[in-house]
């Protein structure tokens, strides 16, 4: 066998491998649905499998029957956490104990917005965020400045203070954080302003 033949035979095997090696590895955030009260154990299992995960939590005070007060870190969205994966890692996630499914439709998993995950992971949220169980009604607003500039949500009022409510439509979950009026801008006004500019141009 001459060198030319070896080259031809070698290339027939190495070319597909080169294609695989050079294929883009696109990472997206996905919501993972877990068994009840298994969010933290699933996060540990995913970490053991070298899967990047994010479990948003909030702090609350619970008073036990003996009147002892304890500060707890609880999942912000019960039975949900998030993973940052490429499509090929989907099976690894589904094999983790406690994982029921990756949220999507009948055909595929649906990725979440990077800006929504960045908002939940930010230091801005970490100390002040809380679950929001009520029906979200009110004006649509957008954060106007800072790291989370551009994130959209709903403005509500609770106990004489304003809350910015982030809604993750894919999993129908809400989280609220106290905000100042100067940090927000109304989306409806912006739409009207753009429309007026278009008519006057």
C-alpha positions as CSV (number, residue, x, y, z in Angstrom):
1,X,0.0,0.0,0.0
2,X,1.5,3.3,-1.0
3,X,1.3,6.7,0.8
4,X,-1.4,8.0,-1.6
5,X,-3.7,5.0,-0.8
6,X,-3.1,5.5,3.0
7,X,-4.0,9.2,2.6
8,X,-7.2,8.3,0.8
9,X,-8.2,5.7,3.4
10,X,-7.2,7.9,6.3
11,X,-9.2,10.9,5.0
12,X,-12.3,8.8,4.7
13,X,-12.3,8.3,8.4
14,X,-10.8,11.6,9.7
15,X,-13.0,13.9,7.6
16,X,-16.2,13.2,9.5
17,X,-14.4,13.5,12.8
18,X,-13.0,16.9,11.8
19,X,-16.5,17.9,10.8
20,X,-17.8,16.9,14.3
21,X,-14.9,18.6,16.0
22,X,-15.5,21.9,14.2
23,X,-19.3,21.9,14.5
24,X,-20.5,24.8,16.5
25,X,-21.5,24.0,20.1
26,X,-24.5,26.3,20.8
27,X,-25.4,26.6,24.5
28,X,-28.9,27.6,25.5
29,X,-30.8,27.9,28.8
30,X,-33.6,25.4,29.3
31,X,-36.1,24.9,32.1
32,X,-36.0,21.5,33.7
33,X,-39.1,20.1,35.4
34,X,-38.3,18.1,38.5
35,X,-40.0,15.9,41.0
36,X,-41.5,17.9,43.9
37,X,-38.8,19.0,46.5
38,X,-36.0,17.5,44.4
39,X,-34.7,20.8,42.9
40,X,-31.5,20.9,45.1
41,X,-30.7,17.2,44.7
42,X,-31.2,17.5,40.9
43,X,-28.8,20.5,40.9
44,X,-26.2,18.3,42.7
45,X,-26.7,15.4,40.3
46,X,-26.2,17.7,37.3
47,X,-23.1,19.2,38.8
48,X,-21.7,15.7,39.2
49,X,-22.4,15.2,35.5
50,X,-20.6,18.5,34.7
51,X,-23.8,20.1,33.5
52,X,-24.1,23.8,34.3
53,X,-27.3,24.5,36.2
54,X,-29.0,27.4,38.0
55,X,-31.5,27.0,40.8
56,X,-32.9,30.5,41.7
57,X,-33.7,30.7,45.4
58,X,-35.1,33.3,47.8
59,X,-34.7,33.7,51.6
60,X,-37.6,33.4,54.0
61,X,-38.2,33.2,57.7
62,X,-40.1,30.2,59.0
63,X,-41.4,29.9,62.6
64,X,-41.5,26.3,63.9
65,X,-44.0,25.0,66.6
66,X,-41.4,25.6,69.3
67,X,-41.3,29.3,68.2
68,X,-37.8,29.0,66.9
69,X,-37.2,31.2,63.9
70,X,-35.1,29.9,61.0
71,X,-33.9,31.5,57.8
72,X,-34.3,29.2,54.8
73,X,-33.2,29.3,51.2
74,X,-36.1,27.9,49.1
75,X,-36.5,27.4,45.4
76,X,-38.0,30.5,43.7
77,X,-39.9,28.4,41.2
78,X,-40.9,25.1,42.9
79,X,-40.1,22.0,40.8
80,X,-38.1,24.0,38.2
81,X,-34.4,24.8,37.7
82,X,-32.4,25.8,34.6
83,X,-29.6,24.2,32.6
84,X,-27.2,25.7,30.2
85,X,-26.6,23.0,27.6
86,X,-25.9,22.1,24.0
87,X,-28.5,19.8,22.2
88,X,-26.1,16.8,22.6
89,X,-26.3,17.1,26.4
90,X,-30.0,16.7,26.6
91,X,-29.9,13.0,27.3
92,X,-27.4,13.5,30.1
93,X,-29.8,15.9,31.8
94,X,-32.8,13.6,31.4
95,X,-30.9,10.7,33.0
96,X,-30.3,12.6,36.2
97,X,-32.4,11.2,39.1
98,X,-35.3,13.5,39.9
99,X,-35.5,15.0,36.4
100,X,-39.0,14.6,34.7
101,X,-38.5,16.5,31.5
102,X,-37.0,19.5,29.8
103,X,-39.7,22.0,29.1
104,X,-40.8,22.4,25.5
105,X,-43.4,21.2,23.1
106,X,-44.0,17.8,21.5
107,X,-41.2,18.4,19.0
108,X,-38.4,20.0,20.9
109,X,-37.1,21.7,24.0
110,X,-37.7,25.4,24.0
111,X,-34.8,27.7,25.1
112,X,-35.3,30.6,27.5
113,X,-34.2,34.2,27.0
114,X,-30.6,34.8,28.1
115,X,-31.7,38.2,29.5
116,X,-34.3,36.6,31.8
117,X,-31.7,34.2,33.2
118,X,-29.1,37.0,33.6
119,X,-31.7,39.0,35.5
120,X,-32.4,36.1,37.9
121,X,-28.7,35.5,38.5
122,X,-27.8,39.1,39.0
123,X,-26.8,40.5,42.4
124,X,-29.6,43.0,41.9
125,X,-32.1,40.2,42.5
126,X,-30.2,37.9,44.9
127,X,-31.2,39.6,48.1
128,X,-34.6,41.1,47.2
129,X,-36.4,38.7,44.9
130,X,-39.4,36.7,46.1
131,X,-42.1,34.4,44.5
132,X,-45.1,36.1,43.1
133,X,-48.2,33.9,43.2
134,X,-50.9,36.4,42.3
135,X,-52.4,37.0,38.9
136,X,-50.1,39.5,37.1
137,X,-52.0,42.6,36.0
138,X,-50.8,46.1,35.4
139,X,-48.6,48.2,33.2
140,X,-45.9,46.7,31.1
141,X,-42.5,48.2,32.0
142,X,-38.9,47.9,31.0
143,X,-35.8,48.4,33.2
144,X,-34.2,51.5,31.7
145,X,-30.5,51.3,32.9
146,X,-27.9,49.2,34.5
147,X,-26.8,45.6,33.9
148,X,-30.4,44.5,33.4
149,X,-31.3,47.2,31.0
150,X,-34.0,46.1,28.5
151,X,-35.6,43.3,30.6
152,X,-39.4,43.6,30.4
153,X,-42.0,42.8,33.1
154,X,-45.1,44.0,34.8
155,X,-45.4,46.8,37.4
156,X,-47.6,46.0,40.4
157,X,-48.1,47.5,43.8
158,X,-47.8,45.7,47.1
159,X,-47.8,47.2,50.6
160,X,-47.4,50.7,49.3
161,X,-44.3,49.8,47.3
162,X,-43.8,48.9,43.7
163,X,-42.8,45.5,42.4
164,X,-41.3,44.6,39.1
165,X,-42.7,41.2,38.2
166,X,-40.7,39.0,35.8
167,X,-42.8,36.4,34.1
168,X,-41.3,33.3,32.5
169,X,-44.1,32.5,30.1
170,X,-42.6,29.1,29.1
171,X,-43.1,27.7,32.6
172,X,-45.9,30.1,33.7
173,X,-43.9,31.3,36.8
174,X,-43.5,34.7,38.2
175,X,-40.9,36.5,40.5
176,X,-41.2,39.9,42.0
177,X,-38.6,42.4,43.1
178,X,-39.0,45.8,44.7
179,X,-37.9,48.7,42.4
180,X,-37.8,52.4,42.3
181,X,-39.9,54.3,39.7
182,X,-36.8,56.0,38.2
183,X,-35.4,52.6,37.3
184,X,-38.4,51.8,34.9
185,X,-39.9,53.1,31.8
186,X,-43.4,52.3,30.4
187,X,-43.4,50.1,27.3
188,X,-46.7,51.4,26.0
189,X,-45.5,55.0,26.0
190,X,-42.4,54.0,24.0
191,X,-44.6,52.2,21.4
192,X,-46.8,55.3,21.1
193,X,-43.7,57.5,20.8
194,X,-42.2,55.3,18.0
195,X,-45.6,55.3,16.2
196,X,-45.8,59.1,16.4
197,X,-42.3,59.5,15.1
198,X,-43.2,57.3,12.2
199,X,-46.2,59.3,11.3
200,X,-44.4,62.7,11.5
201,X,-41.3,61.5,9.6
